[in-house]
């Protein structure tokens, strides 16, 4: 699948449910791929084998989206080394599941290091991670925490803008890239033209969302992140257009805080996210690929033989 494609993440849209339920919802509402919970997937693969763990995704013709690396890039040495020691087996499983992308988040401040020292610490650790990921054909995308509250604990300012993130990516391992987040662009006041500054081939994922009206970007809190298209404050089409012009081919993921989804059942959330993604696709002039599979998720029945109960988080 070339070009950009719509990806469903149960982290981006906090959802719970059996894999069969979530996969059917993804298929029903226009998604082409799904993120994989690598810790859970590894456990399933060790008990039943990778092919058994993958069977629903394969039968549904859903691509594997991203895995979210359980690793703290800025943590203390002992914690980082421990988390790193667990990665080889996880990455072997991820490679077997045809995963080619991973995500990790960069801290906006360092409580104990200067900017220079923290930058160098990240560069060294990303070199180590990059070598490991490259052996498994996986690219790591770095995401931001741009909100002022994320830096509330104090310390030296580190990386909270795409401009700063791109500076880190530019000197990092070739298997390390950037995650473009429309929320972060809005919070920091950066325009989507910054996307063109990402080194070629180093955009790993694009995240789309929206924000409430009448709140300045700099004053936003993480729990105010809305589904794309909720208010129109953050324009998704412009981000998609700039990503396309930058040559990005990969997953585009709707992202919203749990509080913004409260009161909506799981099916309604995925249906609405799918509709909003298609609307953004059309506004950006991107091609809509005809779906091979068009079930309608209903309470009490599932394509994969298990009940789907809307809102049963």
C-alpha positions as a Markdown table, in Angstrom:
| # | Residue | x | y | z |
|---|---|---|---|---|
| 1 | Unk | 0.0 | 0.0 | 0.0 |
| 2 | Unk | 1.8 | 3.2 | -1.2 |
| 3 | Unk | 1.0 | 6.7 | -0.2 |
| 4 | Unk | -0.7 | 7.7 | 3.1 |
| 5 | Unk | -3.1 | 5.4 | 4.7 |
| 6 | Unk | -5.5 | 5.6 | 7.7 |
| 7 | Unk | -4.4 | 4.0 | 10.9 |
| 8 | Unk | -6.3 | 3.1 | 14.0 |
| 9 | Unk | -4.5 | 3.2 | 17.3 |
| 10 | Unk | -6.0 | 2.2 | 20.6 |
| 11 | Unk | -3.6 | 4.6 | 22.2 |
| 12 | Unk | -4.5 | 7.5 | 19.9 |
| 13 | Unk | -8.2 | 6.8 | 20.5 |
| 14 | Unk | -8.2 | 5.1 | 23.9 |
| 15 | Unk | -10.2 | 2.0 | 23.2 |
| 16 | Unk | -10.5 | -1.4 | 24.7 |
| 17 | Unk | -11.9 | -4.7 | 23.5 |
| 18 | Unk | -11.0 | -8.1 | 22.1 |
| 19 | Unk | -8.8 | -8.0 | 18.9 |
| 20 | Unk | -11.7 | -9.4 | 16.8 |
| 21 | Unk | -14.0 | -6.5 | 17.9 |
| 22 | Unk | -11.4 | -3.8 | 17.3 |
| 23 | Unk | -10.4 | -5.2 | 13.9 |
| 24 | Unk | -14.0 | -5.4 | 12.7 |
| 25 | Unk | -14.5 | -1.7 | 13.7 |
| 26 | Unk | -11.3 | -0.7 | 11.9 |
| 27 | Unk | -12.5 | -2.5 | 8.8 |
| 28 | Unk | -16.0 | -1.2 | 9.0 |
| 29 | Unk | -15.1 | 2.4 | 9.2 |
| 30 | Unk | -12.4 | 2.8 | 6.6 |
| 31 | Unk | -9.1 | 2.1 | 8.4 |
| 32 | Unk | -6.2 | 0.4 | 6.5 |
| 33 | Unk | -4.0 | -0.5 | 9.4 |
| 34 | Unk | -3.9 | -0.9 | 13.2 |
| 35 | Unk | -1.3 | -0.3 | 15.8 |
| 36 | Unk | -0.1 | -3.4 | 17.7 |
| 37 | Unk | 0.4 | -3.6 | 21.5 |
| 38 | Unk | 3.8 | -5.2 | 21.3 |
| 39 | Unk | 3.9 | -6.4 | 24.9 |
| 40 | Unk | 0.5 | -8.2 | 24.6 |
| 41 | Unk | 1.4 | -9.4 | 21.1 |
| 42 | Unk | 4.7 | -10.8 | 22.3 |
| 43 | Unk | 2.9 | -12.7 | 25.1 |
| 44 | Unk | 0.4 | -14.1 | 22.6 |
| 45 | Unk | 3.1 | -15.1 | 20.1 |
| 46 | Unk | 5.2 | -16.9 | 22.8 |
| 47 | Unk | 2.2 | -19.0 | 23.8 |
| 48 | Unk | 0.5 | -19.6 | 20.5 |
| 49 | Unk | 3.0 | -18.6 | 17.9 |
| 50 | Unk | 3.3 | -15.5 | 15.7 |
| 51 | Unk | 1.0 | -16.8 | 12.9 |
| 52 | Unk | -1.7 | -17.5 | 15.4 |
| 53 | Unk | -1.3 | -14.1 | 17.1 |
| 54 | Unk | -1.5 | -12.4 | 13.7 |
| 55 | Unk | -4.3 | -14.5 | 12.2 |
| 56 | Unk | -7.1 | -11.9 | 12.6 |
| 57 | Unk | -5.1 | -9.1 | 11.1 |
| 58 | Unk | -4.1 | -11.2 | 8.2 |
| 59 | Unk | -7.6 | -12.5 | 7.4 |
| 60 | Unk | -8.9 | -8.9 | 7.6 |
| 61 | Unk | -6.1 | -7.7 | 5.3 |
| 62 | Unk | -5.2 | -5.0 | 7.8 |
| 63 | Unk | -1.6 | -3.7 | 7.7 |
| 64 | Unk | 0.3 | -3.6 | 10.9 |
| 65 | Unk | 0.6 | 0.0 | 12.0 |
| 66 | Unk | 3.1 | 1.1 | 14.7 |
| 67 | Unk | 4.3 | -0.4 | 17.9 |
| 68 | Unk | 4.8 | 2.0 | 20.8 |
| 69 | Unk | 8.2 | 1.2 | 22.3 |
| 70 | Unk | 8.0 | 0.7 | 26.1 |
| 71 | Unk | 11.2 | 2.7 | 26.7 |
| 72 | Unk | 12.0 | 6.0 | 28.4 |
| 73 | Unk | 14.6 | 7.8 | 26.2 |
| 74 | Unk | 15.5 | 10.2 | 29.0 |
| 75 | Unk | 15.3 | 7.8 | 31.9 |
| 76 | Unk | 18.2 | 6.9 | 34.2 |
| 77 | Unk | 20.9 | 4.5 | 32.9 |
| 78 | Unk | 19.7 | 1.4 | 34.8 |
| 79 | Unk | 16.1 | 1.8 | 33.7 |
| 80 | Unk | 17.1 | 2.4 | 30.1 |
| 81 | Unk | 19.5 | -0.5 | 29.9 |
| 82 | Unk | 16.8 | -2.8 | 31.4 |
| 83 | Unk | 14.2 | -1.6 | 28.9 |
| 84 | Unk | 16.7 | -2.0 | 26.1 |
| 85 | Unk | 17.5 | -5.6 | 27.1 |
| 86 | Unk | 13.9 | -6.5 | 26.6 |
| 87 | Unk | 13.7 | -5.1 | 23.1 |
| 88 | Unk | 15.4 | -7.7 | 20.9 |
| 89 | Unk | 12.8 | -10.4 | 21.4 |
| 90 | Unk | 10.0 | -7.8 | 21.0 |
| 91 | Unk | 11.5 | -6.6 | 17.8 |
| 92 | Unk | 11.8 | -10.1 | 16.5 |
| 93 | Unk | 8.1 | -10.6 | 17.1 |
| 94 | Unk | 7.3 | -7.2 | 15.6 |
| 95 | Unk | 9.3 | -8.0 | 12.4 |
| 96 | Unk | 7.5 | -11.3 | 12.1 |
| 97 | Unk | 4.3 | -9.4 | 12.2 |
| 98 | Unk | 5.5 | -7.2 | 9.4 |
| 99 | Unk | 5.8 | -4.1 | 11.6 |
| 100 | Unk | 8.0 | -1.4 | 10.1 |
| 101 | Unk | 7.4 | 1.5 | 12.4 |
| 102 | Unk | 7.7 | 2.3 | 16.1 |
| 103 | Unk | 7.0 | 5.3 | 18.2 |
| 104 | Unk | 8.6 | 6.8 | 21.3 |
| 105 | Unk | 8.1 | 10.2 | 23.0 |
| 106 | Unk | 10.7 | 12.8 | 23.8 |
| 107 | Unk | 10.5 | 14.7 | 27.1 |
| 108 | Unk | 10.1 | 18.5 | 26.8 |
| 109 | Unk | 12.4 | 19.1 | 29.8 |
| 110 | Unk | 15.3 | 17.5 | 31.6 |
| 111 | Unk | 15.1 | 17.7 | 35.4 |
| 112 | Unk | 18.8 | 17.1 | 35.9 |
| 113 | Unk | 20.7 | 17.7 | 32.6 |
| 114 | Unk | 21.6 | 20.8 | 30.6 |
| 115 | Unk | 20.1 | 20.9 | 27.1 |
| 116 | Unk | 23.5 | 20.1 | 25.6 |
| 117 | Unk | 24.0 | 17.0 | 27.9 |
| 118 | Unk | 20.5 | 15.8 | 27.4 |
| 119 | Unk | 20.7 | 16.2 | 23.7 |
| 120 | Unk | 23.9 | 14.2 | 23.6 |
| 121 | Unk | 22.4 | 11.5 | 25.8 |
| 122 | Unk | 19.5 | 11.2 | 23.4 |
| 123 | Unk | 21.8 | 11.1 | 20.4 |
| 124 | Unk | 23.8 | 8.2 | 21.9 |
| 125 | Unk | 20.8 | 6.2 | 23.0 |
| 126 | Unk | 19.1 | 6.7 | 19.6 |
| 127 | Unk | 22.2 | 5.5 | 17.9 |
| 128 | Unk | 22.0 | 2.3 | 20.0 |
| 129 | Unk | 18.3 | 2.0 | 19.4 |
| 130 | Unk | 18.7 | 2.8 | 15.7 |
| 131 | Unk | 21.2 | 0.0 | 15.1 |
| 132 | Unk | 18.9 | -2.5 | 16.9 |
| 133 | Unk | 15.8 | -1.4 | 15.0 |
| 134 | Unk | 17.6 | -1.4 | 11.6 |
| 135 | Unk | 18.4 | -5.1 | 12.1 |
| 136 | Unk | 14.6 | -5.7 | 12.1 |
| 137 | Unk | 13.7 | -3.3 | 9.4 |
| 138 | Unk | 11.9 | -0.9 | 11.8 |
| 139 | Unk | 12.0 | 2.9 | 11.8 |
| 140 | Unk | 11.5 | 4.8 | 15.0 |
| 141 | Unk | 9.4 | 8.0 | 15.1 |
| 142 | Unk | 9.8 | 10.5 | 17.9 |
| 143 | Unk | 6.7 | 12.3 | 19.2 |
| 144 | Unk | 6.4 | 15.5 | 21.2 |
| 145 | Unk | 4.8 | 16.5 | 24.4 |
| 146 | Unk | 4.3 | 20.2 | 23.6 |
| 147 | Unk | 1.9 | 21.3 | 26.4 |
| 148 | Unk | 3.2 | 23.7 | 29.1 |
| 149 | Unk | 1.9 | 21.3 | 31.7 |
| 150 | Unk | 4.2 | 18.6 | 30.5 |
| 151 | Unk | 7.2 | 20.8 | 31.6 |
| 152 | Unk | 5.6 | 21.9 | 34.8 |
| 153 | Unk | 8.0 | 19.9 | 36.9 |
| 154 | Unk | 10.8 | 22.3 | 36.1 |
| 155 | Unk | 14.3 | 21.7 | 34.7 |
| 156 | Unk | 16.1 | 22.6 | 31.5 |
| 157 | Unk | 14.0 | 23.1 | 28.5 |
| 158 | Unk | 14.6 | 20.3 | 26.0 |
| 159 | Unk | 12.5 | 19.5 | 22.9 |
| 160 | Unk | 8.9 | 20.6 | 22.7 |
| 161 | Unk | 8.6 | 21.9 | 19.1 |
| 162 | Unk | 8.9 | 20.2 | 15.7 |
| 163 | Unk | 11.7 | 22.6 | 14.8 |
| 164 | Unk | 13.7 | 21.3 | 17.8 |
| 165 | Unk | 12.7 | 17.7 | 17.1 |
| 166 | Unk | 13.9 | 18.0 | 13.5 |
| 167 | Unk | 17.3 | 19.2 | 14.8 |
| 168 | Unk | 17.6 | 16.0 | 16.8 |
| 169 | Unk | 16.4 | 13.8 | 14.0 |
| 170 | Unk | 18.9 | 15.4 | 11.6 |
| 171 | Unk | 21.9 | 14.2 | 13.7 |
| 172 | Unk | 20.3 | 10.9 | 14.8 |
| 173 | Unk | 20.6 | 7.4 | 13.4 |
| 174 | Unk | 19.1 | 7.0 | 9.9 |
| 175 | Unk | 16.5 | 4.7 | 11.4 |
| 176 | Unk | 15.2 | 7.5 | 13.6 |
| 177 | Unk | 12.6 | 10.0 | 12.3 |
| 178 | Unk | 9.8 | 12.4 | 13.4 |
| 179 | Unk | 6.2 | 12.0 | 14.1 |
| 180 | Unk | 4.2 | 15.0 | 12.8 |
| 181 | Unk | 1.4 | 15.9 | 15.2 |
| 182 | Unk | -1.2 | 18.5 | 14.2 |
| 183 | Unk | -1.9 | 19.1 | 17.9 |
| 184 | Unk | 1.8 | 20.0 | 18.6 |
| 185 | Unk | 1.9 | 22.3 | 15.6 |
| 186 | Unk | -1.1 | 24.1 | 17.0 |
| 187 | Unk | 0.1 | 24.3 | 20.6 |
| 188 | Unk | 3.5 | 25.6 | 19.6 |
| 189 | Unk | 2.2 | 27.9 | 16.9 |
| 190 | Unk | 4.3 | 26.3 | 14.1 |
| 191 | Unk | 2.9 | 26.2 | 10.6 |
| 192 | Unk | 2.6 | 23.0 | 8.6 |
| 193 | Unk | 5.3 | 24.2 | 6.3 |
| 194 | Unk | 7.8 | 23.0 | 9.0 |
| 195 | Unk | 7.0 | 19.5 | 7.7 |
| 196 | Unk | 9.2 | 20.2 | 4.6 |
| 197 | Unk | 12.2 | 20.6 | 6.9 |
| 198 | Unk | 12.1 | 16.9 | 8.1 |
| 199 | Unk | 15.0 | 15.0 | 6.4 |
| 200 | Unk | 13.8 | 13.1 | 3.4 |
| 201 | Unk | 12.2 | 9.8 | 4.2 |
| 202 | Unk | 12.2 | 10.4 | 7.9 |
| 203 | Unk | 8.5 | 11.1 | 8.6 |
| 204 | Unk | 7.3 | 8.0 | 10.4 |
| 205 | Unk | 3.7 | 8.9 | 11.2 |
| 206 | Unk | 1.2 | 11.8 | 11.0 |
| 207 | Unk | -1.3 | 12.4 | 13.8 |
| 208 | Unk | -4.5 | 14.4 | 13.3 |
| 209 | Unk | -6.7 | 16.0 | 16.0 |
| 210 | Unk | -8.6 | 19.2 | 16.8 |
| 211 | Unk | -8.8 | 21.7 | 19.6 |
| 212 | Unk | -11.5 | 23.7 | 21.3 |
| 213 | Unk | -12.4 | 27.2 | 20.1 |
| 214 | Unk | -11.4 | 30.3 | 22.0 |
| 215 | Unk | -8.4 | 28.7 | 23.8 |
| 216 | Unk | -4.9 | 29.9 | 22.7 |
| 217 | Unk | -2.7 | 27.0 | 21.6 |
| 218 | Unk | -0.1 | 27.8 | 24.3 |
| 219 | Unk | -2.8 | 27.5 | 27.0 |
| 220 | Unk | -4.1 | 24.1 | 25.9 |
| 221 | Unk | -3.8 | 21.0 | 28.1 |
| 222 | Unk | -3.4 | 17.5 | 26.9 |
| 223 | Unk | -6.9 | 16.5 | 27.9 |
| 224 | Unk | -8.4 | 19.1 | 25.5 |
| 225 | Unk | -7.2 | 17.2 | 22.4 |
| 226 | Unk | -10.2 | 16.5 | 20.3 |
| 227 | Unk | -11.0 | 14.3 | 17.4 |
| 228 | Unk | -10.1 | 15.8 | 14.0 |
| 229 | Unk | -12.9 | 17.8 | 12.6 |
| 230 | Unk | -14.6 | 18.4 | 16.0 |
| 231 | Unk | -14.3 | 22.2 | 15.8 |
| 232 | Unk | -12.2 | 22.9 | 12.6 |
| 233 | Unk | -9.7 | 25.0 | 14.7 |
| 234 | Unk | -6.9 | 22.7 | 13.5 |
| 235 | Unk | -7.0 | 22.1 | 9.8 |
| 236 | Unk | -6.2 | 18.5 | 8.9 |
| 237 | Unk | -6.1 | 18.9 | 5.2 |
| 238 | Unk | -3.2 | 21.3 | 5.3 |
| 239 | Unk | -1.1 | 18.9 | 7.3 |
| 240 | Unk | -1.9 | 16.1 | 4.9 |
| 241 | Unk | -1.1 | 18.2 | 1.9 |
| 242 | Unk | 2.3 | 19.2 | 3.3 |
| 243 | Unk | 3.1 | 15.7 | 4.3 |
| 244 | Unk | 2.2 | 14.4 | 0.9 |
| 245 | Unk | 4.4 | 17.1 | -0.7 |
| 246 | Unk | 7.2 | 16.1 | 1.6 |
| 247 | Unk | 7.0 | 12.5 | 0.1 |
| 248 | Unk | 5.5 | 10.9 | 3.2 |
| 249 | Unk | 4.0 | 7.5 | 2.7 |
| 250 | Unk | 2.7 | 5.9 | 5.9 |
| 251 | Unk | 0.2 | 5.9 | 8.6 |
| 252 | Unk | -2.1 | 8.8 | 9.5 |
| 253 | Unk | -3.7 | 8.3 | 12.9 |
| 254 | Unk | -6.6 | 10.2 | 14.6 |
| 255 | Unk | -5.6 | 11.1 | 18.1 |
| 256 | Unk | -7.9 | 12.4 | 20.9 |
| 257 | Unk | -7.8 | 12.4 | 24.7 |
| 258 | Unk | -10.0 | 10.0 | 26.6 |
| 259 | Unk | -12.0 | 12.8 | 28.2 |
| 260 | Unk | -13.0 | 14.1 | 24.7 |
| 261 | Unk | -14.5 | 10.8 | 23.9 |
| 262 | Unk | -16.4 | 10.3 | 27.1 |
| 263 | Unk | -20.0 | 9.2 | 26.7 |
| 264 | Unk | -19.5 | 7.8 | 23.2 |
| 265 | Unk | -19.5 | 4.0 | 22.7 |
| 266 | Unk | -16.6 | 2.4 | 21.0 |
| 267 | Unk | -18.4 | 1.9 | 17.7 |
| 268 | Unk | -19.5 | 5.5 | 17.6 |
| 269 | Unk | -16.0 | 6.7 | 18.3 |
| 270 | Unk | -14.4 | 4.6 | 15.5 |
| 271 | Unk | -17.2 | 5.4 | 13.1 |
| 272 | Unk | -16.9 | 9.2 | 13.7 |
| 273 | Unk | -13.0 | 9.0 | 13.5 |
| 274 | Unk | -13.4 | 7.1 | 10.2 |
| 275 | Unk | -15.8 | 9.7 | 8.8 |
| 276 | Unk | -13.5 | 12.6 | 9.8 |
| 277 | Unk | -10.5 | 10.9 | 8.3 |
| 278 | Unk | -12.3 | 10.4 | 5.0 |
| 279 | Unk | -13.4 | 14.1 | 5.0 |
| 280 | Unk | -9.8 | 15.2 | 5.6 |
| 281 | Unk | -8.7 | 12.9 | 2.8 |
| 282 | Unk | -11.2 | 14.4 | 0.4 |
| 283 | Unk | -10.4 | 18.0 | 1.4 |
| 284 | Unk | -6.7 | 17.3 | 0.8 |
| 285 | Unk | -7.5 | 15.8 | -2.6 |
| 286 | Unk | -6.1 | 12.4 | -1.7 |
| 287 | Unk | -7.4 | 9.3 | -3.4 |
| 288 | Unk | -10.1 | 7.3 | -1.7 |
| 289 | Unk | -9.3 | 3.6 | -2.3 |
| 290 | Unk | -12.5 | 1.5 | -2.7 |
| 291 | Unk | -13.0 | -0.8 | 0.3 |
| 292 | Unk | -12.9 | -4.6 | -0.3 |
| 293 | Unk | -14.8 | -5.2 | 2.9 |
| 294 | Unk | -17.8 | -3.2 | 4.1 |
| 295 | Unk | -19.4 | -4.7 | 7.1 |
| 296 | Unk | -21.7 | -2.8 | 9.4 |
| 297 | Unk | -20.7 | -3.4 | 13.1 |
| 298 | Unk | -23.8 | -4.2 | 15.0 |
| 299 | Unk | -24.5 | -5.1 | 18.6 |
| 300 | Unk | -24.6 | -8.8 | 19.2 |
| 301 | Unk | -22.8 | -10.0 | 16.1 |
| 302 | Unk | -19.2 | -10.0 | 14.7 |
| 303 | Unk | -17.6 | -11.0 | 11.5 |
| 304 | Unk | -15.1 | -13.0 | 13.6 |
| 305 | Unk | -17.7 | -14.8 | 15.6 |
| 306 | Unk | -17.5 | -12.8 | 18.8 |
| 307 | Unk | -20.1 | -10.2 | 20.1 |
| 308 | Unk | -19.4 | -6.6 | 19.5 |
| 309 | Unk | -21.1 | -4.5 | 22.2 |
| 310 | Unk | -20.9 | -0.8 | 21.5 |
| 311 | Unk | -19.5 | 1.2 | 24.4 |
| 312 | Unk | -18.3 | -1.8 | 26.4 |
| 313 | Unk | -15.0 | -0.3 | 27.4 |
